Amino acid sequence: MYYVDPYGKPLGYEDVFTKIDLCREHYAAVGLGEDYVDRFIR
């Protein structure tokens, strides 16, 4: 997904890899370890 401002200027993006990175960061922060997300990925 690409995010743009009202004038079409790119602001950022998300894809499956950025979502996985976000999950790794979250799981590490709550004490589960960043590899916890691997159990949900085939």
N, CA and C atoms as a LAMMPS dump frame, in Angstrom:
ITEM: TIMESTEP
0
ITEM: NUMBER OF ATOMS
126
ITEM: BOX BOUNDS ff ff ff
-5.0000000000000000e+02 5.0000000000000000e+02
-5.0000000000000000e+02 5.0000000000000000e+02
-5.0000000000000000e+02 5.0000000000000000e+02
ITEM: ATOMS id mol type element x y z
1 1 1 N 0.846 -1.136 0
2 1 2 C 0 0 0
3 1 3 C 0.909 1.221 0
4 2 1 N 0.607 2.164 -0.864
5 2 2 C 1.355 3.409 -0.929
6 2 3 C 0.51 4.526 -0.337
7 3 1 N 1.143 5.36 0.442
8 3 2 C 0.469 6.508 1.034
9 3 3 C 0.937 7.759 0.317
10 4 1 N -0.03 8.59 -0.054
11 4 2 C 0.277 9.85 -0.728
12 4 3 C -0.486 10.98 -0.057
13 5 1 N 0.034 12.185 -0.216
14 5 2 C -0.687 13.345 0.304
15 5 3 C -1.775 13.741 -0.691
16 6 1 N -2.575 14.742 -0.384
17 6 2 C -3.665 15.13 -1.285
18 6 3 C -3.209 15.544 -2.685
19 7 1 N -1.915 15.813 -2.837
20 7 2 C -1.379 16.235 -4.138
21 7 3 C -0.682 15.107 -4.881
22 8 1 N -0.726 13.912 -4.301
23 8 2 C -0.127 12.759 -4.949
24 8 3 C 1.336 12.536 -4.614
25 9 1 N 1.891 13.346 -3.718
26 9 2 C 3.29 13.184 -3.331
27 9 3 C 3.407 11.955 -2.413
28 10 1 N 4.321 11.043 -2.734
29 10 2 C 4.457 9.838 -1.911
30 10 3 C 4.918 10.161 -0.488
31 11 1 N 4.271 9.505 0.485
32 11 2 C 4.616 9.701 1.888
33 11 3 C 5.228 8.451 2.507
34 12 1 N 4.922 7.302 1.948
35 12 2 C 5.449 6.059 2.48
36 12 3 C 4.713 4.873 1.903
37 13 1 N 5.077 3.699 2.373
38 13 2 C 4.427 2.483 1.883
39 13 3 C 4.445 1.415 2.958
40 14 1 N 3.616 0.415 2.787
41 14 2 C 3.594 -0.782 3.607
42 14 3 C 3.444 -1.974 2.683
43 15 1 N 4.114 -3.036 3.056
44 15 2 C 3.922 -4.301 2.36
45 15 3 C 4.059 -5.417 3.396
46 16 1 N 4.032 -6.639 2.958
47 16 2 C 4.092 -7.751 3.901
48 16 3 C 5.386 -7.717 4.702
49 17 1 N 6.469 -7.262 4.113
50 17 2 C 7.751 -7.24 4.808
51 17 3 C 7.81 -6.159 5.877
52 18 1 N 7.222 -4.997 5.62
53 18 2 C 7.197 -3.956 6.643
54 18 3 C 6.268 -4.36 7.78
55 19 1 N 5.188 -5.069 7.467
56 19 2 C 4.281 -5.555 8.512
57 19 3 C 4.97 -6.596 9.399
58 20 1 N 5.735 -7.502 8.8
59 20 2 C 6.464 -8.494 9.572
60 20 3 C 7.488 -7.807 10.467
61 21 1 N 8.192 -6.815 9.948
62 21 2 C 9.156 -6.066 10.759
63 21 3 C 8.47 -5.39 11.94
64 22 1 N 7.299 -4.839 11.703
65 22 2 C 6.532 -4.199 12.77
66 22 3 C 6.153 -5.218 13.846
67 23 1 N 5.735 -6.403 13.421
68 23 2 C 5.388 -7.461 14.369
69 23 3 C 6.611 -7.907 15.156
70 24 1 N 7.744 -8.072 14.496
71 24 2 C 8.972 -8.455 15.2
72 24 3 C 9.313 -7.444 16.288
73 25 1 N 9.211 -6.173 15.95
74 25 2 C 9.498 -5.106 16.907
75 25 3 C 8.536 -5.169 18.101
76 26 1 N 7.265 -5.372 17.811
77 26 2 C 6.263 -5.447 18.873
78 26 3 C 6.509 -6.643 19.798
79 27 1 N 6.71 -7.822 19.218
80 27 2 C 6.913 -9.015 20.035
81 27 3 C 8.176 -8.9 20.878
82 28 1 N 9.204 -8.301 20.346
83 28 2 C 10.428 -8.098 21.127
84 28 3 C 10.151 -7.15 22.298
85 29 1 N 9.384 -6.108 22.051
86 29 2 C 9.092 -5.113 23.087
87 29 3 C 8.255 -5.68 24.229
88 30 1 N 7.384 -6.64 23.919
89 30 2 C 6.529 -7.205 24.973
90 30 3 C 7.131 -8.458 25.604
91 31 1 N 8.354 -8.799 25.197
92 31 2 C 9.063 -9.89 25.839
93 31 3 C 8.898 -11.262 25.219
94 32 1 N 8.258 -11.359 24.086
95 32 2 C 8.074 -12.662 23.443
96 32 3 C 9.238 -13.027 22.52
97 33 1 N 10.052 -12.071 22.178
98 33 2 C 11.166 -12.293 21.252
99 33 3 C 10.741 -12.028 19.829
100 34 1 N 11.656 -11.459 19.069
101 34 2 C 11.279 -11.078 17.703
102 34 3 C 11.021 -12.266 16.796
103 35 1 N 11.524 -13.437 17.135
104 35 2 C 11.273 -14.614 16.304
105 35 3 C 9.899 -15.238 16.554
106 36 1 N 9.149 -14.719 17.503
107 36 2 C 7.799 -15.23 17.792
108 36 3 C 6.897 -15.159 16.565
109 37 1 N 7.093 -14.148 15.74
110 37 2 C 6.252 -13.974 14.546
111 37 3 C 6.453 -15.113 13.546
112 38 1 N 7.601 -15.772 13.614
113 38 2 C 7.885 -16.848 12.639
114 38 3 C 6.878 -17.99 12.717
115 39 1 N 6.251 -18.2 13.863
116 39 2 C 5.28 -19.28 13.982
117 39 3 C 4.004 -19.026 13.161
118 40 1 N 3.816 -17.781 12.711
119 40 2 C 2.635 -17.431 11.922
120 40 3 C 2.923 -17.352 10.427
121 41 1 N 4.152 -17.622 10.054
122 41 2 C 4.565 -17.52 8.64
123 41 3 C 4.932 -18.889 8.125
124 42 1 N 4.378 -19.242 6.976
125 42 2 C 4.74 -20.53 6.372
126 42 3 C 5.803 -20.311 5.337
